[in-house]
Amino acid sequence: MLIKRLVPLWIMGVLLLTTLKGIAQQKGRQEKDLSQNNWKLWLDTAATWENDSLYTPPVDISKLPVHEPTGGWQTLQTASGRLVHLPTTVEEYYWARNGNNFGLAGNYLGVSWFTTNIAVPPAMKGKRLVLHFESARFRAEVFVNRKLCGYDVVPGTPFDVDITEAAKPGANNEIAIRITDPNGNFDWRDSQNFMWGAYRTQPTHGFGGITGKVKLVATDRVFIDDIFVKNKPAITEVDVQVTAQNTSISAATGKYVVDIREASAQKRSVFQQVITGVQLEPGASTKNITVKLPAAKLWSVDSPNLYIATVRWEGSNNTLDSTGQRFGFRWFEIKDIAGDQQFYLNNKRIVLRTSISWGFWPENGIAPSDELAKKQVMDAKRLGLNMLNFHRTIGQRNVLDYADELGLLYFEEPGGNSYPDNLFNPKNDLEKKQTLFYLTARTEKFLRMVRRDRSHPALIIYNMHNERGAQPTAIDRAEMMAGHTLDDSRIITYNSCNGNIKLNEPDPKYKLHLLPFDTTFYDYGWFDQHHAGGPGVYHDNLYSNPTSYAKYTDHKNEIDYWGEEGAIGTPPRLQLIRDAILKRGKDIGWETDSYLKWYDGYDSFLKNNGFSKDFPNVDSLTRKMGNVAYYYQGRVIENVRINNITDGYAVNGWESMKLENHSGIVDNYRNLKGDPELIAQYNQPLYVAVKLNHKVLAVGDTTTIDLYLVNEKNINGNYNLEVSARNAKGETGWHKTIPVEVKGGAVYGQLLSAGNPFAAPAPGYTTITAKLVNGSTILATGQDELYAVQLNTTGIPQEVQLADTSGVLSNYFSSIGFKPFKNYRGGKPEGKVLVIGAFEPQQTGNPLVTDILEWVNNGNTLIVVNNSEHWADHLAKKEVFDYRGSKVLGTSWYGGNYFSKQHALFNGLPQACVFNWEYQCFATYNKSRLGLRLNTGDCVVACVSDHKPEVFSALSIIPHGRGKIIVCALDIFSCIKDVKLEKKAEGDGENASLATFNNSQKNSANIVGQQLLLNMLKN
């Protein structure tokens, strides 16, 4: 037995020696991912940093001050901390460590340490050892075995730290990274500069930590530093630019072996080339290799074919290195087509549909997991978008990786690239110091971004600034040209803006740009304008006729790009977020507490106020609120596409955060906030666009139907357009056949037929359907729907009094045929119903019992349709109900939404729904939008606003004695104040038929508010 045991040990010893010998002789590159190591995060709260001297690249490490941990190096071993993996931030684990998690109060500013131990393999001895960081924020000081090896102050960008002299191959090595987070923003503003002592810093999101992956890279002294695969107008041709570094003191000779393979599972090789006689002098050397591949599969949004270019260096001095770069064959450009400037991808016209992403993420705040990065791209694809924007912030590499793989274009800004006017002409040494630091750091950030991302086929446009108001200076032009020198294959624009842009004139502040392979600065040809705020819901004024609608333009000789459009705020998918938080753990994440409270507020309201039947859970509510924004964005995207001249449209915006930008169409966890088909149907490559100039109107009133073809499939020829209508009962009684000629080609939006009148036949929904047919073959379809109201006064009592000094109420009731109601001026009301308009509460008699309340108590109805805050406060003082103030509903980025339950007050109107286009008379942002904190009575219409974790009342019924009080905060007055009596035909006054009165109003959609008012009188 002993011999049998010794033989295997002897064999194992030989194998071990052989293996170690092989390792010691191993050539070429070796890499080790350190991101999933166990790292300890410790907050060095006693460290001083506020008045440190700061240094921009390149830095001489030997001349920098060394900041040890407070208490000495042993503190990193003895102090308590959190076990973390990278990327991560302090905010992920220590948000609200000060005891206040409200808003932004829990943010940490100061120093933190990230430490781990790594075993450097013996085979790495003699090699150049580098720690490669994808990114960190804000300042990173890198120590290896307690020796300062690296320093960086350019957040969000990659940097390398040479640790060759400090590392110990074959031993355990201590890695310690000192992070300083001095400031930062938690909103969209990237022009609000922050000071760090005497230094002006670039504004970036206020999360401190290691915000990308970290890996250990070992190479020989000669190695390949970068591969840039540059696309060219000859689409199946690329330039492979190889940059090598020779860190020895003498020249190196050798050869490059270039291999290009498909990035598919088969990895089929499609190109090989050997370049001999290469000589690399000490330092950096760049070699350009042109690759022509006529049979290359092109990269596009629909077919994202990828290749990998691998370059191998074989040196005559036995140095060896090999690395690769993924890329795609594609070409993006601007073409002039008969005087119209248009975008083209691979020689096919493309209209960009995108959304602006501010770069916030759940948990750590700033760095997405691979799962979330992929989800972001998949979300955009599900919505039918073909691009996304890294907006006011630099993008993340893994997001671009998935955009390459799945087929999504990207537009990128470095963020924080603006600077104050006083930096142009520094007046003293302090201002010179600020200027030099700021401009050096911002240019380094932009150039690092270009180097990092320039091989991604998904990336098509670099933009320097968002909404900058300053004219470009020589400094700005120099920075743009420096980026163009690194990558001259893409468009670079100076500004994406919201200013007063000159349509047909040069305008460098707003239009300055560089084109691919062209060093000319152009200040005409690029028209990018923002209309950031949204209308609240889709409404009838957004389409009037073929030359009057939202986003209509006839401006052809420039690129027309709507860069930020239509912010409509809606809540996140709170239930989905809550589920994710509970699965992960409540003590992780910078937003966790806010989202849980937000969910609880909505959930409690639904369960306690009778809304659960119509909204079974919080997710059913928030998703339907998301649909409000989705429907609006879909219809405006449709406007862009039927226009045929517009080249790009950006939804404002992409992700929502806990504090603002609720206009995002996904939440921060990248959950789609609504039903994706509501947008996707308007992003189809081929369909008939049915446009109604009135979607809400009275029965019998007329809307106009215009019909367009959205056609990216090159359908052309003579066909028929079959148009029909179907009402809510499924009845069809209207049909029309229209011969049309379809142009096709680059005509992506074409008007087929205009001015078709259609009278609303019946109450409720009517669907207009159009089909483009070739004989019995249907080529394309589309539809739109209208909602018609049959104004119903049945059941309204005659014993009504009006308390309204404005006369709006009496004018309206007279206009629809009622005999004049009595005016109330004081004392005990007469009749059964008192309607309060512009009328102030009056105190009479007993402090708790007024004449009005005594009258209500005896079985009558008080209806408040105006001045609701004052009346709510007045009635609360009378102990009628529990009222705790009001909330003005947010607009645009913050947003606010109404929703109702099933109730007789909504007879003849849409019920149990979130207010969308049918309720444009109440929900648009130009209306008075108010919620009341009423904790008594039966809430019929509720509302939410921005990120408040509560639900308010917009319409409630409060019992009082044998009577009731209806308090309505909806803007009823705006629905009735413009109604005028035009004529009467049969009879006079109270004997006139309601049908004989023409209800003339500025907005036909106000008919919904009028019916609600009438319903309140009946109940």
C-alpha positions, 0 to 999 in steps of 0.5 A, a space after each residue: 500500500 505504501 508503494 502504491 501511494 508513493 508512485 502517484 505522489 512522484 508522478 504528481 511532483 513531476 507534473 507540478 514541476 513541468 507545469 510551473 516551468 511552463 507557466 514561467 515561460 509563458 509568453 503573451 498577454 494574460 488577463 485576470 478579472 478582479 471585479 468579482 473579487 471580494 472587495 471591502 468598502 470602508 468609509 474614511 469619514 475623518 479624512 480631509 480632502 476639501 482643499 487638496 491640490 488636484 492634478 490632471 493627466 498625465 501625472 508624475 506619481 512620484 511627485 504626488 502627496 500620499 494619502 494614507 487611511 486615517 489611522 494608518 494602513 492597518 485600519 483597512 484590515 481592522 475597520 468594519 465595512 461592507 463586502 462588495 463586488 464591482 462595479 459599485 458605489 458608496 451610495 449603493 450601501 451607505 445611502 442615508 448613513 447620516 439617518 436621513 433618507 429623504 430626497 438627497 439628504 442621505 448622500 455621502 461626500 468624502 473619502 472611501 476605500 475599496 480593498 482586496 487581495 490578489 494572487 499575482 501568478 508567478 508567470 507574470 514575473 518580468 511582464 508589464 503589469 497594469 490595472 485596467 479600470 473601466 471607470 471610477 468616480 470622482 478621484 481615484 488614488 490606486 495603491 498596490 502593497 501600500 505604494 501609490 501607483 495611480 491617480 485619476 480625476 476623469 470620471 466615467 472613463 477608462 484608465 490604466 495604472 502601471 503596477 509593475 514595480 509594486 506588484 509581487 508575482 507569486 505572492 499575495 498583493 494588497 490592492 487599495 483604492 482611495 475614492 474621493 466623492 466631492 460633489 455631483 448632481 442627481 438630476 439632468 443638469 450638466 452645466 451646473 459646475 461644482 467647486 472642489 476647493 479652488 478647482 472647478 470640476 466637471 458636473 457628473 452624477 453624484 455617486 462615488 465609487 468604482 463604476 466599472 470593471 477592473 482587471 489585471 493585465 500582463 503583457 510583454 514589453 511590446 504590446 498592442 495598446 489599441 485597435 480601432 476599426 474605422 468604417 468607410 463610405 465603401 461599406 464593405 471596406 474598413 481600416 484596422 488601425 493598430 496602435 502598439 506600445 514599445 516600453 523597452 529602450 530599443 526598437 523592436 522588429 516583428 510582424 502583425 498577423 491580422 485575422 477577421 472572423 464572424 462574431 457568430 458562434 461558428 467564428 468563421 474566418 473571412 480574412 487573414 493577412 500577415 504584415 512582416 518587417 514591422 519596426 516599432 520604435 520606443 513609445 507608441 506606433 500606429 499601423 493602418 491595415 485596409 481590409 476589403 471584404 466584398 461579401 461582408 454581411 452588413 451591420 444594421 438595426 435589423 441585422 446586427 452582423 458583427 465581426 472580430 478583428 484580432 491582431 497578433 504581434 510576434 516580435 523577433 525578440 520573443 515578445 508576443 501579444 494578441 488582442 481583438 476588437 469587435 466591429 461591424 461593416 456599416 456606413 452612416 451619412 447625410 445625403 442630399 436628395 433633391 434638396 432634402 438633407 436626409 440620414 442614410 445607413 448603408 445607402 438606405 434612408 433612415 429616420 431616427 426615433 430615439 429617447 434621451 437617457 440621463 444615465 441613472 440606474 438602480 442600486 449603485 446609481 451610475 453603473 448598469 449590470 449586464 442584465 440591465 444594460 441588455 434590458 435597456 436595449 431590448 426595451 428600445 427595440 420592443 418600442 420600435 425605436 432605432 436609437 437611444 441617446 447618452 444624454 448629458 452624461 457619458 455612456 457605459 461600455 456594456 450598454 454599447 456592447 448590447 446595442 452592437 449585438 441587438 441592433 440599436 443606434 446610439 448618440 453620445 455626449 460626454 456630459 459636463 462639457 460646458 463651462 462658465 463665460 468667466 473661464 474664457 478670460 481668466 483675470 487672475 492666477 486663481 481663475 487661470 488655475 480653475 480654467 486650466 484644470 477644467 478645460 484639461 479634464 473636460 478635453 481628456 474626458 471627451 477624447 477618452 470617450 472617443 477612443 473607447 467607443 469609436 469601434 462600436 457600429 451602434 455609435 453614429 453621432 458625437 455631440 459636445 454639449 446639450 443646450 449650451 447658450 454660448 457661441 463656440 470659441 477657438 477652444 471648443 473648435 480645437 476640442 471638436 477637431 481633436 475628437 475628429 482626429 481620433 475618429 473622423 468617420 462620424 458626425 460631431 455636433 457642437 450643440 443640441 439646443 432649445 434656443 431660438 434657432 435661425 431657420 434659413 441662416 448660418 448659426 454656429 451656436 446651434 448648428 456647428 458640426 463636422 462631417 465624416 472625413 471632412 475637416 470643414 466646420 459647417 455652421 449650416 445644415 444641422 437643425 436640432 431644436 428642443 420642445 422639451 415640455 409635454 402637453 399632459 395627454 394627446 389632444 386634438 390640437 396636435 393634428 389639424 390638417 396636412 400643413 398644421 400639426 405638431 412637428 410639421 416642417 417644410 424645411 428641407 435643406 438641413 437635417 431636421 432633428 427634434 432633440 427633446 420632445 414632449 415630456 409627460 410625467 408618469 409614475 414608475 412600475 412601483 410594484 415591479 420595483 418593489 418585488 425586485 427590492 424585496 428579492 435583493 434586500 431592503 438595505 441596498 440601493 440609493 432609491 430603495 426606501 423612496 420606492 417602497 414608501 411610494 408603493 405603499 402609498 398607492 397600494 393603501 389608497 387602492 385598497 381603502 377607497 374602493 378602487 381595487 375592483 377597477 385597478 386590482 393592484 398598483 401595477 395595473 394603475 401605474 401601467 395605465 398611467 404610463 399608457 398616457 405618455 405612450 399614446 402621446 409619443 406614439 401619435 407624435 412619432 406618427 406625425 414625424 413620419 408622415 411629414 417625410 422631411 423630419 430626420 429624427 425625433 427624441 422622446 423626452 425622455 428614457 429612464 425616470 428617477 426617484 426625484 424628477 424626470 418622471 417623463 421617462 418612458 421606462 423607469 429606473 429599473 428599465 421596466 417599460 412604463 406602459 404597453 409597448 405596442 402603443 408606441 411600437 405600432 407607430 414605429 412600424 415600417 409600413 402602415 396607413 396613418 389615420 389622422 382625425 382633427 377631432 377625436 372627442 366631440 358631440 354626437 352628430 358633430 364632424 371630424 375630418 379624416 386625413 390618410 397617409 402612408 408610412 412606407 419604408 418598404 418601397 411599396 409603389 404603384 396604383 392601389 385603392 384605399 378602403 376606409 370604413 367606420 365601426 361604432 361601439 356596437 360593432 355596426 358599420 354604416 360608412 365606407 369609402 374607396 379612394 384610388 391612390 398612387 403610392 410613390 415609394 423609394 425615399 418617400 417614407 411619409 406620403 399623404 394619400 387623401 385629405 379632407 374626408 368629413 365624418 359625422 360621429 354617428 353614436 355615443 361612445 367609441 367609433 373606429 376608423 379603419 383604412 386598408 391599402 389594397 391591391 385587388 384582394 391583397 391587403 398591403 397595409 392597414 391602420 386605424 384611429 378612433 374617436 369618442 362621441 358624447 350625447 349630451 344628456 340632461 335627463 334627470 336634472 332637477 329644476 330646483 337648482 341654485 347657482 352661487 357664481 359671481 362670474 356668470 359662467 355657470 348661468 351662461 352655460 346652462 342657458 346655452 343648453 336650453 335650461 330656464 335661468 336658475 336662481 342665483 344664490 347670494 346668501 342665507 339658506 339655499 332654495 331647491 335641491 341642489 346648490 352649485 358653487 362656482 366663483 363664490 367665496 364661503 360665508 360664515 353664518 350662525 353657529 361656527 360648526 353649522 352654517 345655513 348651507 350645511 343645515 340645508 345639506 343636512 336636511 337631504 340636499 346636495 352641495 356641488 363645488 366645481 370651482 374655488 375648491 381649495 377655499 371651500 375644502 378649507 372652509 368645510 374642514 373647519 366646520 368638521 365636515 371632513 378631514 382636509 389637509 391641504 392641496 397639491 398642484 399636480 406636476 407637469 412635464 418632467 414631474 407630471 401628475 395623472 388622474 384616474 377614476 373608478 366606476 360610478 354613476 357620475 360618469 354615465 355616458 363617459 369612459 369609466 374606471 380608467 386613467 384620464 387619457 386623450 378622452 379626458 384631454 379637457 381635464 388632463 392637459 398641462 395648461 388646465 388647472 390641475 389640483 388634488 385635495 388631501 381629503 381623508 373623508 368620503 367617497 373618492 371618485 376621481 383620484 390623482 397622483 403627482 410627481 414622486 409623492 407617496 400619496 394619492 389625492 382627490 380630484 372628485 369626492 362625494 362626502 355624506 353630510 346628514 341626509 344630504 351630500 357634498 360633491 367637491 370637484 377639483 377638476 377644471 370644470 370652468 375651462 370646459 364651459 366658459 367658452 360655450 355660447 348660445 348661437 341659435 334656437 329653432 323650435 320653441 323658446 326658452 324652457 320649451 326649446 328642445 336641447 337638440 335645437 341649440 348649437 353648442 359652439 365651443 373652442 374645443 370640442 373635447 370639452 363636451 366630456 367636462 360638460 357631461 360630467 357637470 350635468 351628471 353631478 347635478 343628477 346625483 
